[in-house]
């Protein structure tokens, strides 16, 4: 694991200010976090890959240390993709970059590829929960919408409980599947960011992102630069199923990554090794 120092910066964008961090040397790898954890969710992965990439991660607008100019606005995938594009322009102006996004960040990564294919070498979208690709989209979209409503009425805890029910149970692993060792504990930094940002995510991000309609024709045209990741231990859960559906819909490779939906947090070393192999 690299001991490369972390360099921090901020980037003003329309309606927000993005806080980002960079470490390492080599071609740019932009990590787009999902959920409420911000760049803290990629701490272990970034450190493991800094010996071969210039790894950049950031807090999406409204999450962590990236404040919105006007709090409380519903977020849009296109705006978040524009933010990622601004970071690519800033950090790798002369060369396209590699991109990896997880969960709602995977949705942003796919949108970035659709809108700016010339700016990316390869996109890895890990379990992007695009509800419209479900076999029964109306039920799935209604479930995601209900999570936000519950979070507004009853708070973060009940909202996450409902989200867990929407996501569903994973299928049992067989044999030596998922033999990555014991999962790592959530860092204090990640826990603090997630606790501070969960209301924002559940109330203003989850619904518009899961309801987003990607341009499948544009993604098909760039499918040779898209890999969809799914968790080894999340088979049977909705984000895994939706990720596989995206890959099938656009003709992209579907690749298994260690752990479940938050494999980058559970098994950062193993996740980083699989990501490096994918980018090669």
KEKEVEX-844110 format. One record per residue: x, y, z of N, C-alpha, C in turn; residue in three letters; residue number from 1. Coordinates in steps of 0.2 Angstrom, whole numbers. Each point is the difference from the previous one (the first is absolute). Layout:
N
X_Y_Z_X_Y_Z_X_Y_Z_ALA_NUM;
...
***
This chain:
280
4_-6_0_-4_6_0_4_6_0_UNK_1;
-1_5_-4_4_6_-1_-1_5_6_UNK_2;
5_3_2_0_5_5_1_7_-3_UNK_3;
-2_1_-6_0_6_-3_-5_5_3_UNK_4;
3_6_1_-4_5_4_-6_2_-4_UNK_5;
-5_2_4_-7_2_-3_1_8_-1_UNK_6;
-2_2_-6_-1_7_-1_-7_2_-1_UNK_7;
-2_5_4_-7_2_-1_-1_6_-3_UNK_8;
-6_1_-3_-2_6_-4_-7_1_0_UNK_9;
-2_6_-2_-7_1_-1_-1_3_-7_UNK_10;
-6_-1_-3_-2_2_-7_-7_3_0_UNK_11;
-1_6_-1_-6_3_0_-4_-2_-7_UNK_12;
-6_-2_1_-4_-2_-6_-7_3_1_UNK_13;
-4_1_-5_-6_3_0_-4_-3_6_UNK_14;
-2_4_5_-4_-2_5_3_-4_6_UNK_15;
7_-1_0_3_-3_5_8_1_0_UNK_16;
3_-3_5_7_0_0_2_-7_2_UNK_17;
4_-3_-5_2_-7_1_7_0_4_UNK_18;
0_-5_5_7_-1_3_2_-7_-3_UNK_19;
7_0_-2_3_-6_-3_6_-1_3_UNK_20;
3_-6_0_6_-2_2_4_-4_-5_UNK_21;
6_0_0_4_-3_-6_6_-3_4_UNK_22;
2_-6_-3_6_-3_3_3_-4_-6_UNK_23;
7_-2_0_3_-4_-4_2_3_-7_UNK_24;
3_-4_-4_2_2_-7_-2_-4_-5_UNK_25;
0_2_-6_-2_-4_-6_-7_3_-3_UNK_26;
-3_-4_-5_-6_2_-3_-5_1_5_UNK_27;
-5_5_-1_-5_2_5_-5_-5_0_UNK_28;
-2_-2_7_-6_-4_1_-4_4_5_UNK_29;
-6_1_-3_-5_4_4_-5_-5_3_UNK_30;
0_1_7_-5_-5_3_-6_5_3_UNK_31;
-6_-3_-2_-6_4_1_-4_-4_5_UNK_32;
0_2_6_-4_-4_6_-7_1_-1_UNK_33;
-4_-5_3_-7_0_0_-2_1_7_UNK_34;
-7_0_1_-3_0_7_2_7_3_UNK_35;
1_-1_7_2_6_4_7_0_3_UNK_36;
4_-4_-2_7_-1_2_5_5_-3_UNK_37;
-1_2_-5_5_5_-4_6_-4_-1_UNK_38;
5_4_-1_7_-2_-1_3_-5_5_UNK_39;
-3_0_6_2_-4_5_-1_-7_-1_UNK_40;
-5_-2_-4_-1_-7_-2_5_-3_-4_UNK_41;
4_4_-3_6_-2_-5_6_0_3_UNK_42;
1_2_7_6_1_3_5_-6_-1_UNK_43;
-2_-6_1_4_-6_-1_2_-2_-7_UNK_44;
-5_1_-4_1_-1_-7_5_5_-3_UNK_45;
-1_6_1_4_5_-2_8_-1_2_UNK_46;
1_-2_6_6_-1_3_3_-6_-4_UNK_47;
-4_-5_-1_3_-6_-3_2_1_-7_UNK_48;
-3_5_-4_1_1_-7_5_6_-2_UNK_49;
2_3_6_4_6_-2_7_-1_-2_UNK_50;
2_-6_0_7_-2_-3_0_-1_-7_UNK_51;
-6_0_-3_0_0_-8_-5_5_-3_UNK_52;
-4_3_4_-5_6_-3_1_6_4_UNK_53;
-2_6_-3_-1_6_4_-8_-1_2_UNK_54;
-1_-2_6_-7_-1_2_-3_6_3_UNK_55;
-6_2_-3_-4_5_3_-6_-2_2_UNK_56;
-2_2_6_-7_-1_2_-3_6_3_UNK_57;
-6_0_1_-3_7_2_-7_-2_3_UNK_58;
-2_6_4_-7_0_3_-5_2_-5_UNK_59;
-5_-3_-3_-4_3_-4_-4_5_3_UNK_60;
-3_5_-4_-3_6_2_-5_-2_5_UNK_61;
0_3_6_-5_-1_5_2_-5_5_UNK_62;
5_-4_-1_3_-5_4_6_2_3_UNK_63;
1_-2_7_7_1_3_1_8_0_UNK_64;
6_1_-3_3_7_0_-1_4_-6_UNK_65;
-5_-2_-4_-1_3_-6_-7_3_0_UNK_66;
0_6_3_-7_4_1_-4_2_-6_UNK_67;
-6_0_1_-4_3_-5_-1_7_1_UNK_68;
-1_4_-5_-1_7_1_-7_1_3_UNK_69;
-5_-4_-2_-7_1_3_-2_-7_2_UNK_70;
1_-2_6_-2_-7_2_-7_-2_-1_UNK_71;
-1_-6_-1_-7_-3_0_-3_-1_-7_UNK_72;
4_2_-5_-2_-1_-7_0_-8_-2_UNK_73;
-4_-2_-3_0_-7_-3_6_0_-5_UNK_74;
4_-6_1_6_0_-5_-2_-4_-6_UNK_75;
4_2_-5_-1_-3_-7_7_-3_-2_UNK_76;
-1_-6_-4_5_-4_-2_5_4_-5_UNK_77;
-4_4_-4_4_4_-6_4_5_4_UNK_78;
-2_3_5_4_5_3_6_-3_4_UNK_79;
-1_-6_3_6_-3_3_5_-3_-5_UNK_80;
-3_-2_-6_5_-2_-5_4_6_-3_UNK_81;
-3_6_0_3_6_-2_6_1_5_UNK_82;
-2_-1_7_6_1_5_6_-4_-2_UNK_83;
-2_-7_-1_6_-4_-1_4_2_-6_UNK_84;
-4_2_-5_4_3_-6_4_5_1_UNK_85;
-2_5_4_4_6_2_6_-3_4_UNK_86;
0_-5_4_5_-2_4_5_-4_-5_UNK_87;
-2_-3_-5_4_-3_-5_4_6_-4_UNK_88;
-4_5_-2_3_5_-3_6_4_4_UNK_89;
-1_0_6_4_3_5_7_-4_1_UNK_90;
-2_-7_1_6_-4_2_3_-4_-5_UNK_91;
-3_0_-6_3_-4_-6_-2_4_-6_UNK_92;
2_6_-1_-2_4_-6_2_-3_-6_UNK_93;
6_-3_-1_3_-2_-6_-2_-7_-2_UNK_94;
-2_-4_5_-1_-7_-1_-7_-3_3_UNK_95;
-3_-4_-4_-6_-3_4_2_-4_6_UNK_96;
-5_-1_4_2_-3_7_-4_-7_0_UNK_97;
2_-4_5_-4_-6_2_-5_3_5_UNK_98;
-6_-4_1_-5_2_4_-3_-6_3_UNK_99;
-1_0_7_-4_-5_3_-5_3_5_UNK_100;
-6_-2_-1_-5_3_5_-4_-6_3_UNK_101;
-2_1_6_-4_-5_3_-7_2_2_UNK_102;
-5_-4_0_-7_1_2_-2_6_-4_UNK_103;
-3_5_3_-2_7_-3_6_3_-4_UNK_104;
6_-1_3_6_2_-4_1_-4_-7_UNK_105;
-2_-6_0_0_-4_-6_-5_3_-5_UNK_106;
-5_2_2_-5_4_-4_3_6_-3_UNK_107;
4_4_4_3_6_-3_6_-2_-5_UNK_108;
3_-6_2_6_-2_-4_-3_-2_-7_UNK_109;
-5_-3_0_-3_-2_-7_-3_6_-4_UNK_110;
-3_5_4_-2_6_-3_6_4_-3_UNK_111;
5_0_3_6_3_-2_2_-3_-6_UNK_112;
0_-6_-1_3_-4_-6_-5_2_-6_UNK_113;
-7_0_2_-5_1_-6_1_7_-2_UNK_114;
2_5_4_0_7_-2_7_2_-2_UNK_115;
5_-3_2_7_3_-1_4_-6_-2_UNK_116;
-1_-5_-5_4_-6_-1_7_2_-1_UNK_117;
1_6_-3_7_2_-2_5_1_6_UNK_118;
-3_1_6_3_1_6_2_-5_4_UNK_119;
-2_-6_-2_1_-6_5_4_-6_-4_UNK_120;
4_-3_3_3_-6_-3_-4_-6_1_UNK_121;
-2_-1_6_-4_-6_2_-4_2_6_UNK_122;
-7_-1_0_-4_1_6_-2_-7_3_UNK_123;
1_0_7_-3_-6_4_-6_3_4_UNK_124;
-5_-3_-1_-6_2_3_-2_-6_5_UNK_125;
1_1_6_-2_-6_5_-7_1_3_UNK_126;
-4_-5_-2_-7_-1_2_-4_7_0_UNK_127;
0_3_-6_-4_6_0_-8_-2_0_UNK_128;
-3_3_5_-7_-2_1_-5_4_-4_UNK_129;
0_-2_-7_-5_3_-4_-6_-3_-1_UNK_130;
-5_2_4_-6_-3_1_-4_-2_-6_UNK_131;
0_4_-5_-3_-1_-6_2_-6_-4_UNK_132;
5_-3_2_3_-6_-4_-3_-6_4_UNK_133;
-4_1_5_-2_-6_3_-6_-4_-4_UNK_134;
-1_-6_2_-5_-4_-4_-7_3_2_UNK_135;
-1_3_6_-6_3_2_2_7_2_UNK_136;
1_4_-4_3_7_2_-5_4_4_UNK_137;
-6_0_-1_-5_4_4_0_-2_7_UNK_138;
1_-6_2_0_-2_7_7_2_3_UNK_139;
5_-1_-4_7_2_3_0_8_1_UNK_140;
-2_3_-5_0_8_0_-4_2_6_UNK_141;
-6_-3_1_-4_2_6_3_-1_6_UNK_142;
4_-6_1_4_-2_6_5_5_1_UNK_143;
4_2_-5_5_5_1_-3_7_2_UNK_144;
-6_2_-3_-3_6_2_-2_0_7_UNK_145;
-3_-6_2_-2_0_7_5_1_5_UNK_146;
6_-2_-1_6_1_4_1_7_2_UNK_147;
0_4_-5_1_7_1_-6_3_4_UNK_148;
-6_-2_-1_-6_3_3_1_-2_8_UNK_149;
2_-6_1_0_-3_7_6_4_4_UNK_150;
5_1_-4_6_4_3_-2_7_2_UNK_151;
-5_3_-4_-2_7_1_-5_0_7_UNK_152;
-4_-5_0_-5_0_5_3_-3_7_UNK_153;
4_-5_-1_2_-4_6_7_0_2_UNK_154;
4_2_-5_7_1_1_4_-5_-3_UNK_155;
7_0_1_5_-4_-4_-1_-7_1_UNK_156;
0_-2_7_0_-7_1_-6_-4_-3_UNK_157;
-6_2_1_-6_-3_-4_1_0_-8_UNK_158;
3_6_-2_1_0_-7_5_-5_-3_UNK_159;
6_-1_4_4_-6_-2_-3_-7_1_UNK_160;
-4_0_5_-3_-7_1_-5_-2_-6_UNK_161;
-3_5_-2_-5_-1_-6_5_-1_-6_UNK_162;
6_4_-1_4_-2_-6_3_-7_1_UNK_163;
1_-2_6_3_-7_0_-6_-5_-2_UNK_164;
-6_1_1_-5_-4_-2_-1_0_-8_UNK_165;
1_6_-3_0_1_-7_5_-4_-3_UNK_166;
6_1_2_6_-3_-2_0_-8_0_UNK_167;
-3_-3_5_-1_-7_1_6_-4_3_UNK_168;
-1_-6_1_5_-5_2_4_-2_-5_UNK_169;
7_-1_2_4_-3_-5_0_-8_0_UNK_170;
1_-3_-5_0_-7_0_6_-3_3_UNK_171;
0_-6_4_6_-3_3_5_-1_-4_UNK_172;
6_1_2_6_-2_-4_1_-7_0_UNK_173;
3_-3_-5_2_-7_0_7_-1_0_UNK_174;
2_-5_3_7_-3_1_5_6_2_UNK_175;
5_1_-4_5_5_3_-1_7_-4_UNK_176;
-6_1_-2_-2_7_-3_1_5_5_UNK_177;
2_6_-2_1_5_5_6_-1_5_UNK_178;
5_-3_-2_5_-2_5_5_6_0_UNK_179;
-2_6_2_4_6_1_3_1_7_UNK_180;
-2_-4_4_1_1_7_-5_3_4_UNK_181;
2_3_6_-5_4_4_-1_7_-3_UNK_182;
-6_2_0_-1_7_-3_3_5_5_UNK_183;
2_6_-3_3_5_5_-6_4_3_UNK_184;
2_3_6_-5_4_3_-1_7_-3_UNK_185;
-5_3_1_-1_7_-3_4_4_4_UNK_186;
4_5_-4_4_4_3_-4_6_4_UNK_187;
3_3_5_-3_5_4_-2_6_-5_UNK_188;
5_1_-5_-2_6_-4_-6_-2_-5_UNK_189;
0_-6_-2_-6_-2_-4_-6_0_4_UNK_190;
0_-2_6_-6_0_4_-3_7_1_UNK_191;
5_5_1_-2_6_2_-3_4_-6_UNK_192;
3_-1_-6_-3_3_-6_-6_-3_-2_UNK_193;
-1_-7_1_-6_-3_-2_-6_2_5_UNK_194;
2_1_6_-5_2_5_-3_7_-2_UNK_195;
5_5_-2_-2_7_-1_-3_1_-7_UNK_196;
1_-5_-4_-3_1_-7_-6_-5_-2_UNK_197;
-2_-4_4_-5_-5_-1_-6_3_-2_UNK_198;
-2_5_4_-7_3_-2_0_3_-7_UNK_199;
6_3_-1_0_3_-7_0_-5_-5_UNK_200;
3_-6_1_0_-5_-5_-7_-3_-1_UNK_201;
-3_-2_6_-6_-3_-1_-6_4_-2_UNK_202;
0_7_2_-5_4_-2_1_4_-7_UNK_203;
6_1_-2_1_4_-6_4_-4_-6_UNK_204;
3_-5_2_4_-4_-6_-3_-6_-2_UNK_205;
-2_-4_5_-2_-7_-2_-6_-1_-5_UNK_206;
-5_4_1_-6_0_-5_2_2_-7_UNK_207;
3_6_-1_1_2_-7_6_-4_-3_UNK_208;
4_-3_4_5_-4_-3_-2_-7_-2_UNK_209;
-4_-3_4_-3_-7_-2_-5_1_-5_UNK_210;
-3_6_-1_-5_1_-5_3_2_-6_UNK_211;
6_1_0_3_3_-6_0_-5_-6_UNK_212;
-2_3_-6_0_-4_-6_6_1_-4_UNK_213;
5_-4_0_6_1_-4_-1_-1_-8_UNK_214;
4_3_-4_-1_0_-7_4_-7_-2_UNK_215;
-4_-5_-1_3_-7_-1_3_0_-7_UNK_216;
-2_4_-5_3_1_-7_7_2_1_UNK_217;
1_6_4_6_3_1_5_-5_3_UNK_218;
-2_-4_5_4_-5_4_1_-6_-5_UNK_219;
-4_-2_-4_1_-5_-5_6_2_-4_UNK_220;
0_6_-2_5_3_-5_7_0_4_UNK_221;
0_0_6_6_1_4_1_-7_4_UNK_222;
-3_-5_-1_0_-6_4_7_-3_1_UNK_223;
4_1_-5_7_-3_0_4_4_6_UNK_224;
-2_5_2_3_4_6_-4_0_6_UNK_225;
-4_-5_1_-5_-1_6_1_-7_3_UNK_226;
2_0_6_-1_-7_3_-4_2_6_UNK_227;
-5_-5_1_-5_0_6_2_-5_5_UNK_228;
2_3_6_2_-5_5_-6_-2_5_UNK_229;
0_-6_2_-5_-2_4_3_-4_6_UNK_230;
-3_0_6_4_-3_6_-1_-7_0_UNK_231;
5_-4_2_0_-7_1_-5_-2_5_UNK_232;
-1_4_5_-4_-2_6_-7_4_0_UNK_233;
-1_3_-6_-7_4_0_-4_-3_-5_UNK_234;
1_-6_-3_-4_-3_-5_-7_-2_3_UNK_235;
-5_2_-3_-7_0_2_-3_7_3_UNK_236;
5_4_1_-2_7_2_-2_4_-6_UNK_237;
-4_5_1_-2_4_-5_6_4_-4_UNK_238;
4_3_4_6_4_-4_4_-5_-4_UNK_239;
1_-6_2_4_-5_-4_-4_-2_-6_UNK_240;
-7_-1_1_-4_-2_-6_-1_6_-5_UNK_241;
0_6_2_-1_6_-4_7_1_-4_UNK_242;
5_-1_4_7_1_-4_1_-5_-5_UNK_243;
-2_-6_1_0_-5_-5_-5_1_-6_UNK_244;
-5_3_1_-5_2_-5_3_6_-4_UNK_245;
3_5_3_3_5_-4_6_-3_-5_UNK_246;
4_-4_3_5_-3_-5_-3_-4_-6_UNK_247;
-6_-4_2_-3_-3_-6_-3_4_-4_UNK_248;
-3_6_2_-4_4_-4_4_4_-5_UNK_249;
7_1_2_4_4_-5_6_-4_-3_UNK_250;
0_-6_2_6_-4_-3_6_1_4_UNK_251;
0_2_6_7_1_4_2_-6_3_UNK_252;
6_-1_2_3_-5_4_-3_1_7_UNK_253;
-2_-6_3_-2_0_7_5_-4_4_UNK_254;
3_3_5_5_-3_4_-1_-1_7_UNK_255;
2_-5_3_-1_-1_7_5_3_5_UNK_256;
-2_4_5_5_3_4_-1_-3_7_UNK_257;
5_0_4_0_-2_7_-5_3_4_UNK_258;
-3_-3_5_-5_2_5_-7_2_-3_UNK_259;
-4_4_3_-6_1_-2_-1_7_-3_UNK_260;
-6_3_1_-1_7_-3_5_5_3_UNK_261;
3_-1_6_5_5_2_6_-4_1_UNK_262;
2_-4_-5_6_-3_0_6_4_0_UNK_263;
0_6_-2_6_5_0_1_1_7_UNK_264;
-5_0_5_1_1_7_2_-6_4_UNK_265;
-4_-5_-2_1_-7_3_7_-3_-1_UNK_266;
2_0_-6_6_-3_-2_4_4_-5_UNK_267;
3_6_3_3_5_-5_6_-3_-3_UNK_268;
4_-4_3_6_-3_-4_-2_-4_-5_UNK_269;
-4_-5_1_-3_-5_-5_-3_4_-6_UNK_270;
-5_5_2_-3_4_-5_5_4_-4_UNK_271;
5_3_3_5_3_-4_4_-4_-5_UNK_272;
1_-6_2_4_-5_-4_-5_-2_-6_UNK_273;
-6_-1_1_-5_-1_-6_-1_6_-4_UNK_274;
0_6_3_-1_6_-4_6_1_-5_UNK_275;
6_-1_3_7_1_-4_0_-5_-5_UNK_276;
-2_-7_1_0_-5_-5_-5_2_-6_UNK_277;
-6_3_2_-5_2_-5_3_6_-4_UNK_278;
3_5_3_3_5_-4_5_-1_-4_UNK_279;
4_-6_1_5_-2_-4_-3_-3_-7_UNK_280;
***
